[in-house]
């Protein structure tokens, strides 16, 4: 019998079409009856006129049409009530299915590519070489099973049950059991973007050809990714030792057609219905495949890749925002002279100093503000201005180091046991241990946090009239208006919270699995808190961007350099100057969005390139 999934006020109901004459209206009425029953409502409660729309395509369905004429088996429909805003439809119609592909080979996935895949910008496919590796690797597993050879996780139990042999007729059940039993995660689900990243990274690791997962299973996972059918994956539960077991088990459970799953067309629904609605088959796990799909550091690494990419973006924009504050506070550029940094040639320090030179007063980009205080008696500035290259520089170098570690992890075989098709061997090891990415991401949090720490001090200098020679809190009629007083408090609060988050999680270890897994990395928490720290850095720098541009208003009619004036124009396109008090949060959010979208960087990049090119002439 044909069945359709109907969305009613936040719930999905799988409703059968009761016969060839069943209408769209009767389908909706039955879904509404089930909704009232589920919510224990009396007949007639919440009764309203409703219309029905197909989730895929958004077409409005005529109530008298026969359901079988306008709907496919396992189709998805949303019930929209009169006077209600169809929020889910807005989400569904905004989704644009990507046309381009990225080829996965298990060797060359970058952090940037992984984030792009998480954003739904590409579909994926395996390279022919990766397909061949997967086939040869699976042949080794099949040979071991035929020969009744004992292999951990293939025909034995797991952890302390490693010595328990499992009969052949129960091997498939063993793999399904390990998935179900390991689905013990808690907390909020990963976002759609992060679940995509997790899924595609798991596929990339399988593409290396050391896991023993069949090509058929990998193909099914690829099909689910390309259809954006994504399992419900809670964010907490991993200790980052024998892989991110709980989180990856939830990822696999949905692919098995169990639990909940999301797609742009269906929203959250029963996993089996979502897969079938997209013409996909659920996984039937073969021996070794269950443990292969949950052993590995993919949660740590995928979240780590996002943290790295966001850190890269905010760090280079921090240099630009600092230059704006530097101008507003009338700093001296002598501290950025190339000779000073050549004698302490850390790559990040030299890069930041060169960037500041390209943005601040020069023959290429003169500054009226700089010219106005050229003859003052100030010899040197406070550290928050003078030491920008040294403090920002080590953040850049830290991010580069962490990116290298995470990039290696993205393209590593991290499950257990590993299958070596070339020699026909299956070997147990510890590549699943998350210490490498855990330590690196703890380091990332510490390194990138300093950008917020020094930014908050520059904000203090901007709002403090004793330090800035500007109106208190950057607003006229102080007292009547409070200006940036509490925006600075918000920056201070974020910096303080990040100090606690910067305590390394990877220095902790709790023995698990009856002391079989007796040293763990706690890498999942390292990854999640590094992302929180990066977000705090973005928000603090958004406040500094607002404050620096507001400070420039008090120096008018003098102008800064052309690239920094362009940043000022960019901000003013979304946030007007403060002439009196208003709600600050929307302004902070707007500035934060500019940073997240890399617009500050893209605005000045052509001018920095121009500066470099003119120096070469």
N, C-alpha and C positions, 0 to 999 in steps of 0.2 A: 504494500500500500504506500502511496506517495505521502511523504511527510515534509512539513515546512517548519522552520524555526521562526517564531514570532516574538518580537521584542515588545514588552509591555512595562512601561514605567520602571526601567532598571532591571527587569527580569526577562530571561529567555524561556520560552515554552516550545517544546517540540510537539506540533499538532498534526495529526493525520488528516488527510483529505478523505472524508467519509464516503465518498462515492464520486462517480463521474459528473454528477450534477452539483456537487458542492460549490458554493459561490465564495468569492473573496469575503463577502460580508459574514457568511456563516463561519468561515475560518477565523475571522477576527472575533466573532462572538464567543466561539469555543475557547480561544486564547484568553479572552477577558474573563470567562467563567473560571478557567483554571487559575488566573491571577487572583480573583476574589477568594477562591478556595484556599490558595496558598497563603494569602494574607488574612484569612479568617474574617472576611468581610461579609456582611449580609447582602443578599440579592438586592440590587438596586443601588448599593453604596457606591459613590463615585461614578455613577452612570453619566456618560457624556457621549456626544456624537464623536465618532472617530473616523479617520481615513487610514488607508493602508498604502504603504510605499515599499517597493523593492529596495533592499539595502544596496544591492549592486546596480548602479545606474541611477537610483533615486526616482524611478518612474512612479507616478501616482496610479494606483490600480482602481479600476471602476468596481464598485461594490457588487454589481450584479454579474460581472464576468465570472465564468467558470474558473475555479482555481487551477485546474489542470491545463487550461488554455493559456494562462498568463504566467504560471509559475512552474519552475522545474523541481524535480525531486530534490530534497535537501536544500531548497532555496532559503533565503533569509528575507524576512519582512519586518518592517517597523510599523507599529500602531501609533498614529499621531492623533492626539486628542484636541478637540476644538479649544483654542485659547492657550494651548501649551506650546512652548518653544521646543522644536525637535532638535535638541542639542546633539544627539548622536548622529543625526543625518548630516549636520554641518561637518562633523568629524569625518564621516565616510566620504562625502563628496569632495573634501579637500585632498584626499589621497590621490596621488598621481603615480600610477605604476611605472617604474623605471623601464627604459628601453635598452640601456647599455649594460654590458656585462664586465665583471672582473673575473679573470681566471685564477683559480686557486691551485697552488702546487705544493703547499706546505713549506715553502722555502723563502718566499719573497713578500709576504704580507707586511705592510707598514702600519704604524699607528694611525697615520692620516687616512689610509685606505679603509682601515677598520672602522674609524669614526664615520666616514662617508657611507659605508655599508650600513652602519647603525641608523643613519639618517634616512635610509631607504632610497638612496640615490642610484643604486646599481643592483642588478641581479648577479648571480654567480654561476660558474660552471667549473668543472675540473679540467685541467690540462690533460691531454692524452697520456703523458708520462705518469701523471698522478693516478689516472685510471688503471694503468698497467701495474703500478706498484701495489694498489689496493687488491687487485685480483691475485697477484703472486703471493701477497702476504696472507690472504684468506686461504689459499691452497695449503699453506703450512699448517694452519689451524685444523683444517679438515683432515689432513693426513694424520696429525696427532690423535684426533678423535677416532679415526678408523683403526689405528694401531693400539688403542686403549692406553696411551701414554698419559701419565698424570701431569697435569698442568694447573698451576694455581689459578683459580677463578674461572677455569674452563670446566673442569670436572672435580673441583674441590670447593669447599665452603670458603668464606672470606674472613680475613682478620684472624682471630684466635681459632676459627673453624677451618683453618688452612689444611689440617690433616684429615678432615672429614671428606671421604670420597663420595661422589654423587653418581648414581646409576645413569646410564646413557639415556634411558627413557625420561629422565627428569632434568636433563640439561637445559632445555628450553625454559622449563618452569623456574630453574635456578636463576636464570638471567632476568626473568620478569620479577621474581621475588626480590632480587637485590635492588631493583629500581623502586618497587613499592615500599620496601622497608626503609630505604634511605630517603624517602620523601618526608623528611622530618624538619624542614625549614620553617622559620617563623618570620614575622615582620611584613612590612609592606612589599608588594610585588615590585620587581624591577620595572622600570619604564619600558615602553615599547622599543625605544631606541637601544637601550642597554640589553634587552632580551635579544634583539637582532644581532648585536655585537657578540653576545655569548654564543648564540647558535652558529654564526658564521665562523667564529674562532674555533669552536669544537670541530666543525667540518674541515677547516684548514689543517688542524692537527691530524685528523684522520687521513687527509690527503698525502701525508708524508709516507704512508705505507708501512707503519710499524705497529699498528694497533690490531690488525686482524679483523677489522670490520668489513663486511662484504660490500661490494660495489652497489648492490641493490639497496642496502640500508643507507649508504652514503647518498645515493641518488634520491631516495625518499626524503632525506633531510634537506637536500638541496631544493627539491620541489616545494617543501614546506616553507623554506626561507624565501624562495622566489614568489610564492603566493602570500608571503607575510603572515603565515599562520604560526602564531607564537604562543608558547606555553606560559602558564602562570608560574612564575619563579619568585619565591620569597627571597629577600636580600640577605637574611641572616641564617646562620647554621653551619658555616664552614669554619674549621680550625686551620685550613690550608696545609694539610699534611698529606694524607693519602688522596690528594686532590680536593677539589671543592665539591665533595660528595653530595651533600644534601641539595645544593642548588642545581647541580647538573642532573641529579635524579629527577627533580621537578621538571627540568627542561625536557628530559627524555619521556617522562610520564605522558605529557601532552601528545608527543609524537606517537606514543602507543595508543592514542585514542582514549586516554583516561584523564580525569581531572578537567580543568578548564583551559580554554585556549581563546586567543584573540585574533581577529583579522580585521582589516579596514572595512570589509563588507558586512561582517557579522557582529562586531563588537565582541564582548565576552560571552562565551557560550560553552556548552558541552564540547569537549575536544573532539569526540568522534563525529559529532554533527558538523563541526567546523571543517574538519578534514574532508568528510564526505561531500559537504557543500561545495568544496573546491575541486572535487573529483580526485581526491588524494586518498591513498590507502594508509592505514595506521601501521606502525612498525610491528613486525613479528620477529622478536629478537632471536638470533641464532646463538649457539654456544660462543662464549667470550664477549659477545657484543654488549651485554649489559654493563659489565665491569669496564669495558673499553670506553663506554659513553660517559661514565661518571668519574673515572680516574683522570685527574689533570688539574692544572692551575688556571683554567680558562675564566673563571669568575674574577679572580685576582687580576689576571692579565688584561681582560677586556675593560674592566673599570679603570685599571692602571693606564691603559692606552688613552682613554678619554681624559684622565687627569693630566697626562703628559701633554696632549694636544691643547687642552685648555690652558695649561701652564705656559706652554710656548707662546700662545696668543696673548695672554695677559702680560707676560714678562716684557715682550718687545713694546707693547703699548704703554707699560709702566714707564719706560724710558721717555716716551713722548709726553706723557702727562707730567712727569717730573720736570721736564723742560719748560712746560707752561708755568708751573709753580715757581721754578727758578727765575723766569722772567718777571713774574708778578712780584716776587720778593727782591728783585733787582740784584741778583747774584753776579759775581764776577766769573767770567769764563776761563780765566787763567788756569784754574785747577784742572781743565780738560785738555791742556796742551799735550800734543802727541809725545813730546820728549819725556814728560812725567810718566806716562804709561808704558813707554818703551823700555824703561828700566825696571819695570815690574810686569813682565809680559804675560799675564794670565789672559787667555783668549777672551773670556767674557768681559773682563775689565777693559781691555783695549777696544772691544766691539762697542760697548756702551759709551765710552769716551768719544769714539769716532761718530757715533750716532748723535750725541749731544752737540758735537761741533757742527754737524750738518744741519741741525735744527736751530741753533742759537746764532747770535750775531757774527756775521762774516762778510767778506767781500761779495759772496754769492747772494746771501740773504741778510741784508742789513736790518737792524732793529732800532726804531726810534726810542723805544724804552731803554735799551742798553746805552744808546748815545746820550740820553738825558742824565745818566749818573756816571758817565765815564770819568769825570774829574773828582769824584768823591774820594774820601780818605779811607775807605774800607779796603783792607789788605786781603782778608780772607773771610770766608763764610762759615756758618755753622756746618757741622758734619752732615746734616740731612741734605744739604745742597752740595757741599764740597766733595763729599764721599759717595755721590751717586754711582760713579763707575765701579768703585770697589764693592759696594753693597749689592747693587743690581747685577754686577758682573758675576759674582759667585752664584747668584740665583740662576743666571743663564747657564753657567757651567754645570751646575747641579742638574738642571733639566736635561741637558745634553747627555750627561752620564746615565740618568734614569731612562731616557729614551732608548739608549743603546741596550740596556738590560731588558727592558720590556720588549723591544723589537726582537731580541734573541728568543725571548720566551714565547712570542707569538708564533714562531716558526720552529718550535721544539716538540719532540715527542715526549709527552709528560704522563703517559698512563703506565700501567703495570698489569701483567708482564708485557714486555716488548717482544715483537716478532721480527726476526731477522731473516728475510726471505733468501738472501744471498747464501747463507750458511745453513738454512733450515733449522735454526735454533730459536727457542723461546726462553727468555731470561727474565728473572725477577730483579728489580732494582728499586731505586728511590727517586726517579725523575719527577714523580708527582709532588715531591716536597716543595712547598712554596717559599722557601727561605730567600731565594734570589729576588723575586718580585716584591716580597714583603719588606725586606731590608731596603730595597731601592725606593719603594713608595713611602716608607717612613722618612727616608732621606729627602724625598721630594717635598713632603709636607714641611719639613724643617727649612729647606732651602727657599721654597716659594713664599712661605709665610713672611720672610724678612722683607719682601716687597710691600706687604701690608703694614708691617711694623714701622718702616721708615716713611711710608706714605702718611700714616696717621700723624707722625711728628711734623711732616710738612703741612698737613691740614691745620695742626695747632699753630704753626707759625703764621699761616694765612689768616686765621680768625682772631689771633691775639694782637691787638693794636700796639702793644709794647714791642712786638717783634716784627710786625709787618709795615708799620706806618700807614695802615689802611683803617677805615672805619671798623669798629668792633663788630665781630661776627659778620662782616662783609654786608652790612645793610645800613641804610640811612635811618635816621630817627630811632637810634638804639634806645631800648627801654620800652617804647611803644612796640617796636619790632625786635624780635629775637634772632632773626636771620639764621645763620648756620650753627648756632649754639648747640642744638641737639643733633644735628647731622654729624658734628664732630663726636658727640657722645656715642652715636651709633657706630662710628668707625672704631672708637676705643673699645666698645663692647665686642665687636667682631674680632679685633686683635686679641683681646683677652681670652675669648673663647677658643681661638685658634691656638693659643699658647698651650692650653690643656690638650687639644687635639694633636699637638706636635709631639706629645710623649710617645715614644716608639711602642707600637703594639707587638713588634717582633721580638722584643726582649722577654716576652711572656711565653710560657709553654705549660700546658696541662696535659698529663698523660690520658690517652683515650684508648678505646677498643681493648679493654682488659690488659693494658700495658703493652699491647703489640705496637700501637702507635704512640710511643712514649716520648717523642719530642715533636712538637708541632710549631708552625710558623705564625699562626694568627694573621695570615696575610689578607683574609677577607676584610677584617676590620682595618688593616693598614690601607687597603685600597679605598674603602668607603670614606674613611676620615680624610685621606689625602684629597679626595674630591670635595669634601666640605671645606677644607682649608683653601683650596683653589677658588671655590666660589666666594669665600669671604674676601680673598685678595681682590677678586673682581669687583666686589661691592665697595670695598674701601677705596679702591682706585676710582670707581665711579663717583664717589663723594669728593675725592680730590679733584677730579676733572671738573665737577660743578663749581667747587670753591675757587679753583685757579681761574676759570673763565669769568666767574663773578668778580674776582679781584681785578682782572684786566679792565672791567667796566669802569673802575675808579681811576684808572690811569689814562683814560681817553682824554684828549683825542690822539694821544700817542699810540702807535701800533707796534706790535712785535714783528717777528720775521714772517715772511710769506707762508711757510708751511704751518707755523703755529697759528697764524690768523685763519688758515683753512680749517684747522681743528676747532677753533672758536666758532667759525661759521657752521661747522657740522653740528656742534652741540646746540647752537642757537636754532637750528632747524627743528629741534624737538623739545627744547627747553628755553623759555624766555628768561631774560634777566630778572633778578629779584629787586623790585622797587618797594615792596612791602611784604609782610608775612603771608604765606600761603602753605598749603599742604605740601610737604617735602617728599613724601614717599614716591609719588608718581615721577618726580624728577629723577630720583635715584634710580628707579626702575628703567627709565628711558636712557639714562647714561650707561647703566649696566648693559642694556641691550646693545648699545653701540659697541661696547667692548666685546661682548660675546660674539657679535657679528663681524668683528675685526674691522669695523669701519674707521676707527681712529688710525689704525695701521695703514689701511689702503689709501686713506686721505693724504698721508705724508710720504708714502713710499716713493712716488714719482719725484718729489723734491729732493729726497735723500739721494736718489740715483743721479739726479741732475748735479748735485753738489759733488759727488764722487767723479762724475765724468768731467766736470770743469777743472777739478784738481789734476786730472791726468793730462790735460791739454798743455 
